[in-house]
């Protein structure tokens, strides 16, 4: 904008000079030289105008064609989605397996800080499930920023997930792995080192999805875990 104003001012200044030169030639009675006198200042400024026009065109190209990134998702305030407090219903929590096919070891036991009953965690069936996972249907697309994980809370069972991967999906069928910037390999996150301590994992960047899946890759004694999902609604 400033460059354009400067260019317009320069044009008006040269036009004024043209008028003055033409008036002087006319007053001297030299009618043939009136046009030449009027155009003399314009000729002398052509190179200057050309340079200024190039600058203005370059600025216009940058301002019109360069756009700010639109793929960055952010939350004004990050909070839990409701694994712990029950806002996420039992029907929305599923897993690849549960120990001995027992419901009291099933995916609904994976709520953060759950203590009541047996077991106080989701526990997969290791014999039939070498690649376990547990997932949550958020009900609609939301912005997810991270998770809080926890081990198995009941009895004397030293069971917790020590490393895990994360994937997300819009439809529960096609999954995208969470990766580090510049890498195509699924990112592996450090998990827990005891039964009850919360470990908060923030993903490299937030993503929008309806389904979140946690895939344990290493564990202590058994793949058992409780967790919470963090983020915000996508309309923020």
C-alpha positions as CSV (number, residue, x, y, z in Angstrom):
1,X,0.0,0.0,0.0
2,X,2.8,2.4,0.9
3,X,4.6,1.6,-2.4
4,X,1.5,2.3,-4.4
5,X,1.0,5.7,-2.7
6,X,4.6,6.7,-3.4
7,X,4.1,5.7,-7.1
8,X,1.0,7.8,-7.4
9,X,2.6,10.8,-5.8
10,X,5.5,10.5,-8.2
11,X,3.2,10.3,-11.2
12,X,1.3,13.5,-10.1
13,X,4.6,15.3,-9.5
14,X,5.8,14.5,-13.0
15,X,2.5,15.5,-14.5
16,X,2.8,18.8,-12.7
17,X,6.3,19.3,-14.2
18,X,4.9,18.5,-17.6
19,X,2.3,21.3,-17.3
20,X,4.9,23.8,-16.1
21,X,7.3,23.0,-19.0
22,X,4.5,23.2,-21.5
23,X,3.3,26.5,-20.1
24,X,6.8,28.0,-20.3
25,X,7.2,26.9,-23.9
26,X,3.8,28.4,-24.8
27,X,4.7,31.7,-23.1
28,X,7.8,31.9,-25.2
29,X,5.7,31.6,-28.3
30,X,7.4,28.4,-29.4
31,X,4.3,26.3,-30.3
32,X,6.2,23.5,-31.9
33,X,8.1,22.8,-28.8
34,X,5.1,22.8,-26.4
35,X,4.5,19.0,-26.8
36,X,8.2,18.2,-26.6
37,X,8.6,20.4,-23.5
38,X,5.5,18.8,-21.8
39,X,6.9,15.3,-22.4
40,X,10.5,16.0,-21.4
41,X,10.0,15.3,-17.6
42,X,8.1,12.1,-18.4
43,X,10.9,10.8,-20.5
44,X,13.4,11.5,-17.8
45,X,11.3,9.5,-15.2
46,X,10.5,6.4,-17.3
47,X,13.2,4.3,-15.8
48,X,12.1,5.4,-12.3
49,X,8.5,4.5,-13.0
50,X,9.5,1.1,-14.4
51,X,11.5,0.2,-11.3
52,X,8.6,1.3,-9.0
53,X,6.1,-0.6,-11.0
54,X,8.2,-3.8,-10.7
55,X,8.3,-3.3,-6.9
56,X,4.5,-2.7,-6.7
57,X,3.8,-5.8,-8.8
58,X,6.1,-7.9,-6.6
59,X,4.4,-6.7,-3.5
60,X,0.9,-7.3,-5.0
61,X,2.0,-10.9,-5.9
62,X,3.1,-11.6,-2.4
63,X,0.1,-10.2,-0.7
64,X,-2.4,-11.8,-3.1
65,X,-0.8,-15.2,-3.7
66,X,0.9,-16.0,-0.4
67,X,-1.6,-17.4,2.1
68,X,-1.2,-18.2,5.7
69,X,-1.3,-21.9,6.6
70,X,-4.8,-23.2,7.1
71,X,-4.0,-26.8,8.3
72,X,-2.9,-25.9,11.8
73,X,-5.4,-27.0,14.4
74,X,-5.4,-25.5,17.8
75,X,-7.6,-25.5,21.0
76,X,-8.2,-22.4,22.9
77,X,-8.6,-24.6,26.0
78,X,-7.5,-28.3,26.2
79,X,-9.7,-30.6,28.3
80,X,-10.7,-34.2,28.9
81,X,-13.4,-35.6,26.6
82,X,-14.9,-37.9,29.3
83,X,-13.3,-41.3,29.6
84,X,-13.0,-40.7,33.4
85,X,-16.3,-39.0,34.1
86,X,-18.5,-41.2,31.8
87,X,-19.4,-38.6,29.1
88,X,-17.9,-41.1,26.6
89,X,-20.4,-44.0,26.9
90,X,-19.3,-47.6,27.3
91,X,-20.6,-48.5,23.8
92,X,-18.1,-46.2,22.3
93,X,-15.1,-47.9,23.8
94,X,-13.9,-51.1,22.0
95,X,-10.7,-53.2,21.9
96,X,-9.0,-55.9,19.9
97,X,-9.6,-58.4,22.8
98,X,-10.0,-58.8,26.5
99,X,-8.4,-61.3,28.9
100,X,-10.2,-64.7,28.8
101,X,-13.0,-62.9,27.1
102,X,-14.1,-61.6,30.5
103,X,-16.1,-58.3,30.5
104,X,-14.6,-57.3,33.8
105,X,-11.2,-57.0,31.9
106,X,-12.8,-55.4,28.9
107,X,-12.4,-52.0,27.2
108,X,-14.9,-50.2,29.4
109,X,-12.4,-50.8,32.3
110,X,-10.0,-48.5,30.6
111,X,-11.4,-45.3,32.2
112,X,-8.8,-43.1,33.9
113,X,-8.6,-43.5,37.7
114,X,-11.1,-46.4,37.7
115,X,-10.7,-48.4,40.9
116,X,-13.9,-50.3,41.5
117,X,-14.2,-53.9,40.6
118,X,-12.0,-56.4,38.8
119,X,-9.9,-55.5,36.9
120,X,-9.2,-51.8,37.2
121,X,-7.9,-51.5,33.6
122,X,-8.5,-52.9,30.2
123,X,-6.4,-56.1,29.8
124,X,-5.9,-57.7,26.4
125,X,-5.8,-61.4,25.8
126,X,-2.1,-62.0,25.1
127,X,-2.6,-65.6,23.9
128,X,-4.8,-64.6,21.0
129,X,-3.9,-61.0,20.5
130,X,-0.2,-60.2,19.8
131,X,-1.1,-56.7,18.3
132,X,-3.5,-55.2,20.8
133,X,-5.4,-52.0,20.5
134,X,-8.1,-50.1,22.2
135,X,-10.2,-47.3,20.6
136,X,-12.7,-44.6,21.4
137,X,-15.5,-43.3,19.2
138,X,-15.8,-39.6,20.1
139,X,-19.3,-39.4,18.5
140,X,-18.3,-36.7,16.0
141,X,-15.1,-35.1,14.7
142,X,-13.2,-33.3,17.4
143,X,-9.7,-31.9,17.7
144,X,-7.4,-34.3,19.6
145,X,-4.2,-33.0,21.2
146,X,-3.1,-35.9,23.5
147,X,-3.8,-38.6,26.0
148,X,-3.3,-39.4,29.7
149,X,-2.3,-43.0,30.4
150,X,-2.3,-45.1,33.5
151,X,-1.5,-48.7,34.5
152,X,-3.7,-51.3,36.1
153,X,-4.9,-50.1,39.5
154,X,-6.2,-53.1,41.4
155,X,-4.5,-55.7,43.5
156,X,-0.9,-56.6,43.2
157,X,-0.8,-56.8,39.5
158,X,2.3,-54.9,38.1
159,X,0.8,-54.3,34.7
160,X,1.1,-51.3,32.5
161,X,1.9,-50.2,28.9
162,X,5.4,-48.9,28.6
163,X,5.2,-47.8,24.9
164,X,2.4,-47.2,22.4
165,X,1.5,-45.9,19.0
166,X,-1.6,-43.8,18.2
167,X,-3.8,-43.8,15.1
168,X,-6.9,-41.9,14.2
169,X,-9.8,-42.1,11.7
170,X,-12.9,-40.4,10.5
171,X,-14.9,-43.6,9.9
172,X,-13.3,-46.3,12.0
173,X,-12.1,-48.1,8.8
174,X,-9.2,-46.1,7.3
175,X,-6.6,-45.2,9.9
176,X,-3.8,-42.6,9.9
177,X,-0.8,-43.1,12.2
178,X,0.4,-40.2,14.4
179,X,3.9,-39.4,13.1
180,X,6.7,-37.0,14.0
181,X,7.2,-34.1,11.6
182,X,9.1,-35.2,8.5
183,X,8.7,-38.9,9.2
184,X,6.3,-41.5,7.7
185,X,6.9,-44.1,10.4
186,X,4.4,-44.3,13.3
187,X,5.6,-42.5,16.3
188,X,6.1,-44.5,19.5
189,X,5.3,-42.7,22.7
190,X,6.7,-43.6,26.2
191,X,4.0,-45.0,28.5
192,X,3.9,-45.7,32.2
193,X,6.4,-47.0,34.7
194,X,4.0,-47.9,37.5
195,X,0.4,-48.7,38.3
196,X,-1.2,-45.4,39.0
197,X,1.0,-42.4,38.0
198,X,-0.6,-40.3,35.2
199,X,1.6,-39.8,32.1
200,X,0.4,-37.1,29.8
201,X,1.4,-37.4,26.2
202,X,0.9,-34.4,23.9
203,X,1.0,-35.2,20.2
204,X,3.4,-33.3,17.8
205,X,0.4,-31.5,16.4
206,X,-3.3,-31.7,17.0
207,X,-5.5,-33.5,14.5
208,X,-9.2,-33.7,13.8
209,X,-10.9,-37.1,13.9
210,X,-13.9,-39.1,15.3
211,X,-12.0,-42.2,16.3
212,X,-8.8,-42.5,18.4
213,X,-6.9,-45.8,18.7
214,X,-4.1,-46.6,21.1
215,X,-1.8,-49.5,20.1
216,X,0.4,-50.8,22.9
217,X,3.9,-52.0,21.6
218,X,5.6,-52.8,24.9
219,X,4.4,-53.5,28.4
220,X,5.3,-54.6,31.9
221,X,3.9,-58.1,32.6
222,X,0.7,-57.4,30.6
223,X,-0.9,-54.9,28.2
224,X,-3.2,-53.3,30.7
225,X,-4.1,-49.6,30.8
226,X,-6.5,-46.8,31.7
227,X,-6.6,-43.5,29.8
228,X,-8.2,-40.2,29.0
229,X,-8.4,-38.4,25.7
230,X,-7.5,-34.6,25.6
231,X,-8.5,-31.9,23.1
232,X,-11.5,-29.7,22.3
233,X,-14.6,-29.6,20.1
234,X,-13.8,-28.8,16.4
235,X,-16.2,-25.8,16.3
236,X,-13.8,-23.7,18.6
